[in-house]
Amino acid sequence: MTYTDIRLGDIVQMRKPHPCGSTQWEVVRLGADIGIRCSRCSRRVLLPRTQFLRQVKTLVSPGTQTDSQMSEIQ
Ligand SMILES: [Zn+2]
């Protein structure tokens, strides 16, 4: 799948499970690095955007970020 339109609040499934066993993460920070929070243990991780996109398996639930916020990032 192609997933490049990253939004705050996106719930994504990663290819590799977290040590806690969860594969679902929520996008909590956007920028050069993408901040994600584990849906089970709430641990936060920062990943470079390219690495994040490689590790995402699928978008489970899209977030609610507005278009105006989007233009600030790009
Ligand atoms: Zn976890």
N, CA, C, O and the ligand as a Tripos MOL2 file, in Angstrom:
@<TRIPOS>MOLECULE
protein
  297   295    75     0     0
PROTEIN
NO_CHARGES

@<TRIPOS>ATOM
      1 N           0.8340   -1.1950    0.0000 N.3       1 MET1
      2 CA          0.0000    0.0000    0.0000 C.3       1 MET1
      3 C           0.8700    1.2460    0.0000 C.2       1 MET1
      4 O           2.0360    1.1940    0.3920 O.2       1 MET1
      5 N           0.3220    2.3370   -0.4260 N.am      2 THR2
      6 CA          1.0340    3.6040   -0.3910 C.3       2 THR2
      7 C           0.4710    4.4550    0.7330 C.2       2 THR2
      8 O          -0.7120    4.7950    0.7420 O.2       2 THR2
      9 N           1.3240    4.7900    1.6690 N.am      3 TYR3
     10 CA          0.8960    5.5890    2.8120 C.3       3 TYR3
     11 C           1.8940    6.7130    2.9800 C.2       3 TYR3
     12 O           2.9380    6.5290    3.6050 O.2       3 TYR3
     13 N           1.5890    7.8670    2.4330 N.am      4 THR4
     14 CA          2.5060    8.9890    2.5470 C.3       4 THR4
     15 C           1.8450   10.1790    3.2300 C.2       4 THR4
     16 O           2.5300   11.0820    3.7110 O.2       4 THR4
     17 N           0.5160   10.1800    3.2740 N.am      5 ASP5
     18 CA         -0.2280   11.3030    3.8430 C.3       5 ASP5
     19 C          -0.4170   11.0730    5.3430 C.2       5 ASP5
     20 O          -1.5070   10.7410    5.8070 O.2       5 ASP5
     21 N           0.6760   11.2580    6.0850 N.am      6 ILE6
     22 CA          0.6390   10.9790    7.5160 C.3       6 ILE6
     23 C          -0.0990   12.0970    8.2400 C.2       6 ILE6
     24 O           0.1780   13.2740    8.0080 O.2       6 ILE6
     25 N          -1.0270   11.7430    9.1040 N.am      7 ARG7
     26 CA         -1.7880   12.7290    9.8550 C.3       7 ARG7
     27 C          -1.7210   12.4220   11.3470 C.2       7 ARG7
     28 O          -1.5980   11.2690   11.7610 O.2       7 ARG7
     29 N          -1.8070   13.4930   12.1460 N.am      8 LEU8
     30 CA         -1.8920   13.3050   13.5910 C.3       8 LEU8
     31 C          -3.1400   12.4890   13.9040 C.2       8 LEU8
     32 O          -4.2130   12.7320   13.3510 O.2       8 LEU8
     33 N          -2.9870   11.5340   14.7840 N.am      9 GLY9
     34 CA         -4.1300   10.7220   15.1750 C.3       9 GLY9
     35 C          -4.3010    9.4780   14.3390 C.2       9 GLY9
     36 O          -5.1640    8.6510   14.6310 O.2       9 GLY9
     37 N          -3.4920    9.3280   13.2990 N.am     10 ASP10
     38 CA         -3.5440    8.1020   12.5100 C.3      10 ASP10
     39 C          -3.2410    6.8980   13.3990 C.2      10 ASP10
     40 O          -2.3090    6.9250   14.2030 O.2      10 ASP10
     41 N          -4.0280    5.8580   13.2450 N.am     11 ILE11
     42 CA         -3.7010    4.5910   13.8970 C.3      11 ILE11
     43 C          -3.1060    3.6870   12.8270 C.2      11 ILE11
     44 O          -3.7560    3.3820   11.8270 O.2      11 ILE11
     45 N          -1.8670    3.2620   13.0460 N.am     12 VAL12
     46 CA         -1.1880    2.4550   12.0440 C.3      12 VAL12
     47 C          -0.7740    1.1110   12.6330 C.2      12 VAL12
     48 O          -0.5470    0.9670   13.8340 O.2      12 VAL12
     49 N          -0.6870    0.1390   11.7370 N.am     13 GLN13
     50 CA         -0.1860   -1.1690   12.1420 C.3      13 GLN13
     51 C           1.2360   -1.3110   11.6130 C.2      13 GLN13
     52 O           1.4830   -1.1250   10.4210 O.2      13 GLN13
     53 N           2.1760   -1.6440   12.5110 N.am     14 MET14
     54 CA          3.5660   -1.7790   12.1250 C.3      14 MET14
     55 C           3.8850   -3.2310   11.7760 C.2      14 MET14
     56 O           3.2170   -4.1590   12.2300 O.2      14 MET14
     57 N           4.9400   -3.4060   10.9450 N.am     15 ARG15
     58 CA          5.3180   -4.7620   10.5330 C.3      15 ARG15
     59 C           5.8580   -5.5670   11.7130 C.2      15 ARG15
     60 O           5.6030   -6.7640   11.8410 O.2      15 ARG15
     61 N           6.6180   -4.8700   12.5780 N.am     16 LYS16
     62 CA          7.2160   -5.5660   13.7250 C.3      16 LYS16
     63 C           6.4520   -5.2300   14.9850 C.2      16 LYS16
     64 O           6.2300   -4.0500   15.2560 O.2      16 LYS16
     65 N           6.0400   -6.2110   15.7660 N.am     17 PRO17
     66 CA          5.3430   -5.9050   17.0060 C.3      17 PRO17
     67 C           6.2650   -5.2730   18.0400 C.2      17 PRO17
     68 O           7.4560   -5.5800   18.0860 O.2      17 PRO17
     69 N           5.7190   -4.3940   18.8660 N.am     18 HIS18
     70 CA          6.4350   -3.8400   20.0160 C.3      18 HIS18
     71 C           6.7000   -4.9760   21.0060 C.2      18 HIS18
     72 O           5.9670   -5.9640   21.0130 O.2      18 HIS18
     73 N           7.7340   -4.8530   21.8400 N.am     19 PRO19
     74 CA          7.9840   -5.8870   22.8560 C.3      19 PRO19
     75 C           6.7560   -6.2020   23.7170 C.2      19 PRO19
     76 O           6.6440   -7.3040   24.2550 O.2      19 PRO19
     77 N           5.8470   -5.2510   23.8480 N.am     20 CYS20
     78 CA          4.6400   -5.5020   24.6520 C.3      20 CYS20
     79 C           3.6310   -6.3420   23.8860 C.2      20 CYS20
     80 O           2.6400   -6.7930   24.4590 O.2      20 CYS20
     81 N           3.8750   -6.5610   22.5830 N.am     21 GLY21
     82 CA          2.9890   -7.4250   21.8110 C.3      21 GLY21
     83 C           2.0470   -6.6980   20.8820 C.2      21 GLY21
     84 O           1.3910   -7.3220   20.0490 O.2      21 GLY21
     85 N           1.9690   -5.3710   21.0150 N.am     22 SER22
     86 CA          1.0390   -4.6090   20.1920 C.3      22 SER22
     87 C           1.6780   -4.2220   18.8610 C.2      22 SER22
     88 O           2.8750   -3.9400   18.8040 O.2      22 SER22
     89 N           0.8910   -4.2070   17.8040 N.am     23 THR23
     90 CA          1.3960   -3.7210   16.5140 C.3      23 THR23
     91 C           0.6990   -2.4340   16.1060 C.2      23 THR23
     92 O           0.9580   -1.8980   15.0290 O.2      23 THR23
     93 N          -0.1900   -1.9330   16.9690 N.am     24 GLN24
     94 CA         -0.9130   -0.7170   16.6170 C.3      24 GLN24
     95 C          -0.3520    0.4900   17.3590 C.2      24 GLN24
     96 O          -0.1460    0.4620   18.5720 O.2      24 GLN24
     97 N          -0.1110    1.5550   16.5850 N.am     25 TRP25
     98 CA          0.4760    2.7780   17.1250 C.3      25 TRP25
     99 C          -0.3370    3.9700   16.6640 C.2      25 TRP25
    100 O          -0.9820    3.9310   15.6160 O.2      25 TRP25
    101 N          -0.3010    5.0440   17.4660 N.am     26 GLU26
    102 CA         -0.9770    6.2790   17.0860 C.3      26 GLU26
    103 C           0.0800    7.3400   16.7710 C.2      26 GLU26
    104 O           1.0610    7.4920   17.4990 O.2      26 GLU26
    105 N          -0.1380    8.0660   15.6790 N.am     27 VAL27
    106 CA          0.7780    9.1480   15.3150 C.3      27 VAL27
    107 C           0.5050   10.3430   16.2340 C.2      27 VAL27
    108 O          -0.6060   10.8740   16.2550 O.2      27 VAL27
    109 N           1.5280   10.7640   16.9950 N.am     28 VAL28
    110 CA          1.3410   11.8530   17.9570 C.3      28 VAL28
    111 C           2.2040   13.0610   17.6440 C.2      28 VAL28
    112 O           2.0350   14.1100   18.2670 O.2      28 VAL28
    113 N           3.1210   12.9430   16.7000 N.am     29 ARG29
    114 CA          3.9720   14.0720   16.3350 C.3      29 ARG29
    115 C           4.3730   13.9720   14.8780 C.2      29 ARG29
    116 O           4.7180   12.8960   14.3890 O.2      29 ARG29
    117 N           4.3260   15.1050   14.1870 N.am     30 LEU30
    118 CA          4.7430   15.1240   12.7880 C.3      30 LEU30
    119 C           5.9090   16.0640   12.6140 C.2      30 LEU30
    120 O           6.0310   17.0550   13.3330 O.2      30 LEU30
    121 N           6.7780   15.7530   11.6510 N.am     31 GLY31
    122 CA          7.9270   16.5960   11.3710 C.3      31 GLY31
    123 C           8.9360   15.7760   10.6030 C.2      31 GLY31
    124 O           8.5760   14.8190    9.9180 O.2      31 GLY31
    125 N          10.2000   16.1470   10.7130 N.am     32 ALA32
    126 CA         11.2390   15.3340   10.0840 C.3      32 ALA32
    127 C          11.2400   13.9470   10.7170 C.2      32 ALA32
    128 O          11.4700   12.9400   10.0470 O.2      32 ALA32
    129 N          10.9790   13.9170   12.0150 N.am     33 ASP33
    130 CA         10.7770   12.6560   12.7080 C.3      33 ASP33
    131 C           9.2940   12.4890   13.0310 C.2      33 ASP33
    132 O           8.5940   13.4570   13.3250 O.2      33 ASP33
    133 N           8.8390   11.2560   12.9720 N.am     34 ILE34
    134 CA          7.4480   10.9540   13.2630 C.3      34 ILE34
    135 C           7.3650   10.3550   14.6630 C.2      34 ILE34
    136 O           8.0370    9.3690   14.9640 O.2      34 ILE34
    137 N           6.5430   10.9520   15.5070 N.am     35 GLY35
    138 CA          6.3540   10.4290   16.8540 C.3      35 GLY35
    139 C           5.1460    9.5150   16.8900 C.2      35 GLY35
    140 O           4.0610    9.8850   16.4420 O.2      35 GLY35
    141 N           5.3390    8.3230   17.4230 N.am     36 ILE36
    142 CA          4.2200    7.3890   17.5310 C.3      36 ILE36
    143 C           4.1310    6.8740   18.9630 C.2      36 ILE36
    144 O           5.1280    6.7900   19.6800 O.2      36 ILE36
    145 N           2.9000    6.5320   19.3560 N.am     37 ARG37
    146 CA          2.6680    6.0340   20.7150 C.3      37 ARG37
    147 C           2.0250    4.6600   20.6200 C.2      37 ARG37
    148 O           1.0410    4.4600   19.9080 O.2      37 ARG37
    149 N           2.5960    3.7330   21.3420 N.am     38 CYS38
    150 CA          2.0900    2.3650   21.3460 C.3      38 CYS38
    151 C           0.6750    2.3450   21.9340 C.2      38 CYS38
    152 O           0.4150    2.9520   22.9730 O.2      38 CYS38
    153 N          -0.2210    1.6440   21.2620 N.am     39 SER39
    154 CA         -1.6230    1.6550   21.6870 C.3      39 SER39
    155 C          -1.8300    0.8380   22.9560 C.2      39 SER39
    156 O          -2.8420    1.0080   23.6360 O.2      39 SER39
    157 N          -0.8930   -0.0430   23.2880 N.am     40 ARG40
    158 CA         -1.0850   -0.8840   24.4690 C.3      40 ARG40
    159 C          -0.3440   -0.3380   25.6880 C.2      40 ARG40
    160 O          -0.9350   -0.1890   26.7570 O.2      40 ARG40
    161 N           0.9670   -0.0350   25.5290 N.am     41 CYS41
    162 CA          1.7470    0.3630   26.7090 C.3      41 CYS41
    163 C           2.0100    1.8670   26.7370 C.2      41 CYS41
    164 O           2.6200    2.3700   27.6800 O.2      41 CYS41
    165 N           1.5460    2.6000   25.6960 N.am     42 SER42
    166 CA          1.6420    4.0650   25.6480 C.3      42 SER42
    167 C           3.0740    4.5790   25.5850 C.2      42 SER42
    168 O           3.3080    5.7640   25.8210 O.2      42 SER42
    169 N           4.0230    3.7260   25.2770 N.am     43 ARG43
    170 CA          5.3990    4.2010   25.1130 C.3      43 ARG43
    171 C           5.5090    5.0030   23.8190 C.2      43 ARG43
    172 O           4.9290    4.6350   22.7980 O.2      43 ARG43
    173 N           6.2640    6.1090   23.8750 N.am     44 ARG44
    174 CA          6.4440    6.9380   22.6890 C.3      44 ARG44
    175 C           7.7830    6.6590   22.0370 C.2      44 ARG44
    176 O           8.7880    6.4420   22.7140 O.2      44 ARG44
    177 N           7.7830    6.6680   20.7180 N.am     45 VAL45
    178 CA          9.0040    6.4330   19.9420 C.3      45 VAL45
    179 C           9.0640    7.4640   18.8310 C.2      45 VAL45
    180 O           8.0470    7.8060   18.2270 O.2      45 VAL45
    181 N          10.2800    7.9620   18.5640 N.am     46 LEU46
    182 CA         10.4890    8.8580   17.4230 C.3      46 LEU46
    183 C          11.2200    8.0960   16.3180 C.2      46 LEU46
    184 O          12.2430    7.4560   16.5620 O.2      46 LEU46
    185 N          10.6880    8.1730   15.1180 N.am     47 LEU47
    186 CA         11.3300    7.5140   13.9810 C.3      47 LEU47
    187 C          11.5130    8.5210   12.8590 C.2      47 LEU47
    188 O          10.6320    9.3440   12.6120 O.2      47 LEU47
    189 N          12.6640    8.4620   12.1720 N.am     48 PRO48
    190 CA         12.7820    9.2660   10.9510 C.3      48 PRO48
    191 C          11.6470    8.8820    9.9960 C.2      48 PRO48
    192 O          11.2480    7.7200    9.9210 O.2      48 PRO48
    193 N          11.1380    9.8790    9.2690 N.am     49 ARG49
    194 CA          9.9790    9.6570    8.4060 C.3      49 ARG49
    195 C          10.1680    8.4590    7.4590 C.2      49 ARG49
    196 O           9.2550    7.6530    7.2800 O.2      49 ARG49
    197 N          11.3620    8.3520    6.8560 N.am     50 THR50
    198 CA         11.5810    7.2650    5.8950 C.3      50 THR50
    199 C          11.5200    5.9040    6.5780 C.2      50 THR50
    200 O          10.9800    4.9430    6.0310 O.2      50 THR50
    201 N          12.0900    5.8380    7.8010 N.am     51 GLN51
    202 CA         12.0720    4.5690    8.5250 C.3      51 GLN51
    203 C          10.6500    4.2280    8.9720 C.2      51 GLN51
    204 O          10.2260    3.0740    8.9140 O.2      51 GLN51
    205 N           9.9260    5.2520    9.4180 N.am     52 PHE52
    206 CA          8.5400    5.0480    9.8240 C.3      52 PHE52
    207 C           7.7260    4.4570    8.6740 C.2      52 PHE52
    208 O           6.9860    3.4890    8.8520 O.2      52 PHE52
    209 N           7.8800    5.0610    7.4810 N.am     53 LEU53
    210 CA          7.0900    4.6100    6.3330 C.3      53 LEU53
    211 C           7.4600    3.1870    5.9240 C.2      53 LEU53
    212 O           6.6100    2.4320    5.4510 O.2      53 LEU53
    213 N           8.7330    2.8220    6.1090 N.am     54 ARG54
    214 CA          9.1430    1.4500    5.7950 C.3      54 ARG54
    215 C           8.5160    0.4560    6.7510 C.2      54 ARG54
    216 O           8.2290   -0.6810    6.3770 O.2      54 ARG54
    217 N           8.3010    0.8890    8.0010 N.am     55 GLN55
    218 CA          7.8570   -0.0650    9.0230 C.3      55 GLN55
    219 C           6.3380   -0.1540    9.1410 C.2      55 GLN55
    220 O           5.8070   -1.0680    9.7740 O.2      55 GLN55
    221 N           5.6460    0.8020    8.5270 N.am     56 VAL56
    222 CA          4.1870    0.7420    8.5940 C.3      56 VAL56
    223 C           3.6680   -0.3510    7.6670 C.2      56 VAL56
    224 O           4.0670   -0.4400    6.5060 O.2      56 VAL56
    225 N           2.7880   -1.1650    8.1880 N.am     57 LYS57
    226 CA          2.1890   -2.2050    7.3620 C.3      57 LYS57
    227 C           0.8990   -1.6770    6.7380 C.2      57 LYS57
    228 O           0.6730   -1.8170    5.5360 O.2      57 LYS57
    229 N           0.0660   -1.0750    7.5660 N.am     58 THR58
    230 CA         -1.1870   -0.5590    7.0300 C.3      58 THR58
    231 C          -1.7370    0.5460    7.9190 C.2      58 THR58
    232 O          -1.4350    0.6200    9.1110 O.2      58 THR58
    233 N          -2.5500    1.4030    7.3120 N.am     59 LEU59
    234 CA         -3.2510    2.4410    8.0610 C.3      59 LEU59
    235 C          -4.5620    1.8460    8.5620 C.2      59 LEU59
    236 O          -5.4230    1.4610    7.7710 O.2      59 LEU59
    237 N          -4.7020    1.7770    9.8810 N.am     60 VAL60
    238 CA         -5.8910    1.1540   10.4710 C.3      60 VAL60
    239 C          -7.0480    2.1440   10.5120 C.2      60 VAL60
    240 O          -8.1810    1.8110   10.1660 O.2      60 VAL60
    241 N          -6.7410    3.3740   10.9440 N.am     61 SER61
    242 CA         -7.7900    4.3760   11.1170 C.3      61 SER61
    243 C          -7.1950    5.7540   10.8860 C.2      61 SER61
    244 O          -6.2590    6.1360   11.5900 O.2      61 SER61
    245 N          -7.7050    6.5140    9.9240 N.am     62 PRO62
    246 CA         -7.1120    7.8240    9.6320 C.3      62 PRO62
    247 C          -7.3630    8.8370   10.7330 C.2      62 PRO62
    248 O          -8.3720    8.7730   11.4350 O.2      62 PRO62
    249 N          -6.4330    9.7750   10.8770 N.am     63 GLY63
    250 CA         -6.5500   10.8160   11.8810 C.3      63 GLY63
    251 C          -7.4070   11.9630   11.4040 C.2      63 GLY63
    252 O          -8.0730   11.8730   10.3720 O.2      63 GLY63
    253 N          -7.3860   13.0440   12.1650 N.am     64 THR64
    254 CA         -8.3220   14.1290   11.9240 C.3      64 THR64
    255 C          -7.6370   15.4520   11.6580 C.2      64 THR64
    256 O          -8.2520   16.5090   11.7980 O.2      64 THR64
    257 N          -6.3750   15.4080   11.2760 N.am     65 GLN65
    258 CA         -5.6400   16.6500   11.0540 C.3      65 GLN65
    259 C          -6.2400   17.4460    9.8970 C.2      65 GLN65
    260 O          -6.6550   16.8780    8.8870 O.2      65 GLN65
    261 N          -6.2790   18.7600   10.0570 N.am     66 THR66
    262 CA         -6.8800   19.6040    9.0210 C.3      66 THR66
    263 C          -5.8820   19.9180    7.9230 C.2      66 THR66
    264 O          -4.6800   19.7060    8.0810 O.2      66 THR66
    265 N          -6.3930   20.4270    6.8070 N.am     67 ASP67
    266 CA         -5.5390   20.7720    5.6720 C.3      67 ASP67
    267 C          -4.5980   21.9110    6.0160 C.2      67 ASP67
    268 O          -3.4590   21.9210    5.5490 O.2      67 ASP67
    269 N          -5.0440   22.8830    6.8300 N.am     68 SER68
    270 CA         -4.2070   24.0270    7.1590 C.3      68 SER68
    271 C          -2.9870   23.5840    7.9610 C.2      68 SER68
    272 O          -1.8890   24.1080    7.7760 O.2      68 SER68
    273 N          -3.1880   22.6130    8.8560 N.am     69 GLN69
    274 CA         -2.0520   22.0870    9.6200 C.3      69 GLN69
    275 C          -1.1010   21.3610    8.6870 C.2      69 GLN69
    276 O           0.1170   21.4080    8.8630 O.2      69 GLN69
    277 N          -1.6620   20.6930    7.6960 N.am     70 MET70
    278 CA         -0.8510   19.9210    6.7650 C.3      70 MET70
    279 C           0.1130   20.8200    6.0170 C.2      70 MET70
    280 O           1.2700   20.4500    5.8190 O.2      70 MET70
    281 N          -0.3370   21.9900    5.5970 N.am     71 SER71
    282 CA          0.5090   22.8430    4.7790 C.3      71 SER71
    283 C           1.6820   23.4080    5.5690 C.2      71 SER71
    284 O           2.7020   23.7850    4.9920 O.2      71 SER71
    285 N           1.5340   23.4660    6.8950 N.am     72 GLU72
    286 CA          2.6400   23.9520    7.7140 C.3      72 GLU72
    287 C           3.8090   22.9840    7.7130 C.2      72 GLU72
    288 O           4.9620   23.3880    7.8640 O.2      72 GLU72
    289 N           3.5160   21.7430    7.5460 N.am     73 ILE73
    290 CA          4.5490   20.7160    7.6410 C.3      73 ILE73
    291 C           5.2960   20.5730    6.3230 C.2      73 ILE73
    292 O           6.5020   20.3280    6.3130 O.2      73 ILE73
    293 N           4.5870   20.7250    5.2210 N.am     74 GLN74
    294 CA          5.2130   20.4320    3.9320 C.3      74 GLN74
    295 C           5.9540   21.6150    3.3320 C.2      74 GLN74
    296 O           6.5260   21.5000    2.2480 O.2      74 GLN74
    297 ZN          4.0340   -1.3020   23.4900 Zn       75 ZN75
@<TRIPOS>BOND
     1     1     2 1
     2     2     3 1
     3     3     4 2
     4     3     5 am
     5     5     6 1
     6     6     7 1
     7     7     8 2
     8     7     9 am
     9     9    10 1
    10    10    11 1
    11    11    12 2
    12    11    13 am
    13    13    14 1
    14    14    15 1
    15    15    16 2
    16    15    17 am
    17    17    18 1
    18    18    19 1
    19    19    20 2
    20    19    21 am
    21    21    22 1
    22    22    23 1
    23    23    24 2
    24    23    25 am
    25    25    26 1
    26    26    27 1
    27    27    28 2
    28    27    29 am
    29    29    30 1
    30    30    31 1
    31    31    32 2
    32    31    33 am
    33    33    34 1
    34    34    35 1
    35    35    36 2
    36    35    37 am
    37    37    38 1
    38    38    39 1
    39    39    40 2
    40    39    41 am
    41    41    42 1
    42    42    43 1
    43    43    44 2
    44    43    45 am
    45    45    46 1
    46    46    47 1
    47    47    48 2
    48    47    49 am
    49    49    50 1
    50    50    51 1
    51    51    52 2
    52    51    53 am
    53    53    54 1
    54    54    55 1
    55    55    56 2
    56    55    57 am
    57    57    58 1
    58    58    59 1
    59    59    60 2
    60    59    61 am
    61    61    62 1
    62    62    63 1
    63    63    64 2
    64    63    65 am
    65    65    66 1
    66    66    67 1
    67    67    68 2
    68    67    69 am
    69    69    70 1
    70    70    71 1
    71    71    72 2
    72    71    73 am
    73    73    74 1
    74    74    75 1
    75    75    76 2
    76    75    77 am
    77    77    78 1
    78    78    79 1
    79    79    80 2
    80    79    81 am
    81    81    82 1
    82    82    83 1
    83    83    84 2
    84    83    85 am
    85    85    86 1
    86    86    87 1
    87    87    88 2
    88    87    89 am
    89    89    90 1
    90    90    91 1
    91    91    92 2
    92    91    93 am
    93    93    94 1
    94    94    95 1
    95    95    96 2
    96    95    97 am
    97    97    98 1
    98    98    99 1
    99    99   100 2
   100    99   101 am
   101   101   102 1
   102   102   103 1
   103   103   104 2
   104   103   105 am
   105   105   106 1
   106   106   107 1
   107   107   108 2
   108   107   109 am
   109   109   110 1
   110   110   111 1
   111   111   112 2
   112   111   113 am
   113   113   114 1
   114   114   115 1
   115   115   116 2
   116   115   117 am
   117   117   118 1
   118   118   119 1
   119   119   120 2
   120   119   121 am
   121   121   122 1
   122   122   123 1
   123   123   124 2
   124   123   125 am
   125   125   126 1
   126   126   127 1
   127   127   128 2
   128   127   129 am
   129   129   130 1
   130   130   131 1
   131   131   132 2
   132   131   133 am
   133   133   134 1
   134   134   135 1
   135   135   136 2
   136   135   137 am
   137   137   138 1
   138   138   139 1
   139   139   140 2
   140   139   141 am
   141   141   142 1
   142   142   143 1
   143   143   144 2
   144   143   145 am
   145   145   146 1
   146   146   147 1
   147   147   148 2
   148   147   149 am
   149   149   150 1
   150   150   151 1
   151   151   152 2
   152   151   153 am
   153   153   154 1
   154   154   155 1
   155   155   156 2
   156   155   157 am
   157   157   158 1
   158   158   159 1
   159   159   160 2
   160   159   161 am
   161   161   162 1
   162   162   163 1
   163   163   164 2
   164   163   165 am
   165   165   166 1
   166   166   167 1
   167   167   168 2
   168   167   169 am
   169   169   170 1
   170   170   171 1
   171   171   172 2
   172   171   173 am
   173   173   174 1
   174   174   175 1
   175   175   176 2
   176   175   177 am
   177   177   178 1
   178   178   179 1
   179   179   180 2
   180   179   181 am
   181   181   182 1
   182   182   183 1
   183   183   184 2
   184   183   185 am
   185   185   186 1
   186   186   187 1
   187   187   188 2
   188   187   189 am
   189   189   190 1
   190   190   191 1
   191   191   192 2
   192   191   193 am
   193   193   194 1
   194   194   195 1
   195   195   196 2
   196   195   197 am
   197   197   198 1
   198   198   199 1
   199   199   200 2
   200   199   201 am
   201   201   202 1
   202   202   203 1
   203   203   204 2
   204   203   205 am
   205   205   206 1
   206   206   207 1
   207   207   208 2
   208   207   209 am
   209   209   210 1
   210   210   211 1
   211   211   212 2
   212   211   213 am
   213   213   214 1
   214   214   215 1
   215   215   216 2
   216   215   217 am
   217   217   218 1
   218   218   219 1
   219   219   220 2
   220   219   221 am
   221   221   222 1
   222   222   223 1
   223   223   224 2
   224   223   225 am
   225   225   226 1
   226   226   227 1
   227   227   228 2
   228   227   229 am
   229   229   230 1
   230   230   231 1
   231   231   232 2
   232   231   233 am
   233   233   234 1
   234   234   235 1
   235   235   236 2
   236   235   237 am
   237   237   238 1
   238   238   239 1
   239   239   240 2
   240   239   241 am
   241   241   242 1
   242   242   243 1
   243   243   244 2
   244   243   245 am
   245   245   246 1
   246   246   247 1
   247   247   248 2
   248   247   249 am
   249   249   250 1
   250   250   251 1
   251   251   252 2
   252   251   253 am
   253   253   254 1
   254   254   255 1
   255   255   256 2
   256   255   257 am
   257   257   258 1
   258   258   259 1
   259   259   260 2
   260   259   261 am
   261   261   262 1
   262   262   263 1
   263   263   264 2
   264   263   265 am
   265   265   266 1
   266   266   267 1
   267   267   268 2
   268   267   269 am
   269   269   270 1
   270   270   271 1
   271   271   272 2
   272   271   273 am
   273   273   274 1
   274   274   275 1
   275   275   276 2
   276   275   277 am
   277   277   278 1
   278   278   279 1
   279   279   280 2
   280   279   281 am
   281   281   282 1
   282   282   283 1
   283   283   284 2
   284   283   285 am
   285   285   286 1
   286   286   287 1
   287   287   288 2
   288   287   289 am
   289   289   290 1
   290   290   291 1
   291   291   292 2
   292   291   293 am
   293   293   294 1
   294   294   295 1
   295   295   296 2
@<TRIPOS>SUBSTRUCTURE
     1 MET1         2 RESIDUE 1 A MET
     2 THR2         6 RESIDUE 1 A THR
     3 TYR3        10 RESIDUE 1 A TYR
     4 THR4        14 RESIDUE 1 A THR
     5 ASP5        18 RESIDUE 1 A ASP
     6 ILE6        22 RESIDUE 1 A ILE
     7 ARG7        26 RESIDUE 1 A ARG
     8 LEU8        30 RESIDUE 1 A LEU
     9 GLY9        34 RESIDUE 1 A GLY
    10 ASP10       38 RESIDUE 1 A ASP
    11 ILE11       42 RESIDUE 1 A ILE
    12 VAL12       46 RESIDUE 1 A VAL
    13 GLN13       50 RESIDUE 1 A GLN
    14 MET14       54 RESIDUE 1 A MET
    15 ARG15       58 RESIDUE 1 A ARG
    16 LYS16       62 RESIDUE 1 A LYS
    17 PRO17       66 RESIDUE 1 A PRO
    18 HIS18       70 RESIDUE 1 A HIS
    19 PRO19       74 RESIDUE 1 A PRO
    20 CYS20       78 RESIDUE 1 A CYS
    21 GLY21       82 RESIDUE 1 A GLY
    22 SER22       86 RESIDUE 1 A SER
    23 THR23       90 RESIDUE 1 A THR
    24 GLN24       94 RESIDUE 1 A GLN
    25 TRP25       98 RESIDUE 1 A TRP
    26 GLU26      102 RESIDUE 1 A GLU
    27 VAL27      106 RESIDUE 1 A VAL
    28 VAL28      110 RESIDUE 1 A VAL
    29 ARG29      114 RESIDUE 1 A ARG
    30 LEU30      118 RESIDUE 1 A LEU
    31 GLY31      122 RESIDUE 1 A GLY
    32 ALA32      126 RESIDUE 1 A ALA
    33 ASP33      130 RESIDUE 1 A ASP
    34 ILE34      134 RESIDUE 1 A ILE
    35 GLY35      138 RESIDUE 1 A GLY
    36 ILE36      142 RESIDUE 1 A ILE
    37 ARG37      146 RESIDUE 1 A ARG
    38 CYS38      150 RESIDUE 1 A CYS
    39 SER39      154 RESIDUE 1 A SER
    40 ARG40      158 RESIDUE 1 A ARG
    41 CYS41      162 RESIDUE 1 A CYS
    42 SER42      166 RESIDUE 1 A SER
    43 ARG43      170 RESIDUE 1 A ARG
    44 ARG44      174 RESIDUE 1 A ARG
    45 VAL45      178 RESIDUE 1 A VAL
    46 LEU46      182 RESIDUE 1 A LEU
    47 LEU47      186 RESIDUE 1 A LEU
    48 PRO48      190 RESIDUE 1 A PRO
    49 ARG49      194 RESIDUE 1 A ARG
    50 THR50      198 RESIDUE 1 A THR
    51 GLN51      202 RESIDUE 1 A GLN
    52 PHE52      206 RESIDUE 1 A PHE
    53 LEU53      210 RESIDUE 1 A LEU
    54 ARG54      214 RESIDUE 1 A ARG
    55 GLN55      218 RESIDUE 1 A GLN
    56 VAL56      222 RESIDUE 1 A VAL
    57 LYS57      226 RESIDUE 1 A LYS
    58 THR58      230 RESIDUE 1 A THR
    59 LEU59      234 RESIDUE 1 A LEU
    60 VAL60      238 RESIDUE 1 A VAL
    61 SER61      242 RESIDUE 1 A SER
    62 PRO62      246 RESIDUE 1 A PRO
    63 GLY63      250 RESIDUE 1 A GLY
    64 THR64      254 RESIDUE 1 A THR
    65 GLN65      258 RESIDUE 1 A GLN
    66 THR66      262 RESIDUE 1 A THR
    67 ASP67      266 RESIDUE 1 A ASP
    68 SER68      270 RESIDUE 1 A SER
    69 GLN69      274 RESIDUE 1 A GLN
    70 MET70      278 RESIDUE 1 A MET
    71 SER71      282 RESIDUE 1 A SER
    72 GLU72      286 RESIDUE 1 A GLU
    73 ILE73      290 RESIDUE 1 A ILE
    74 GLN74      294 RESIDUE 1 A GLN
    75 ZN75       297 GROUP 0 **** ****
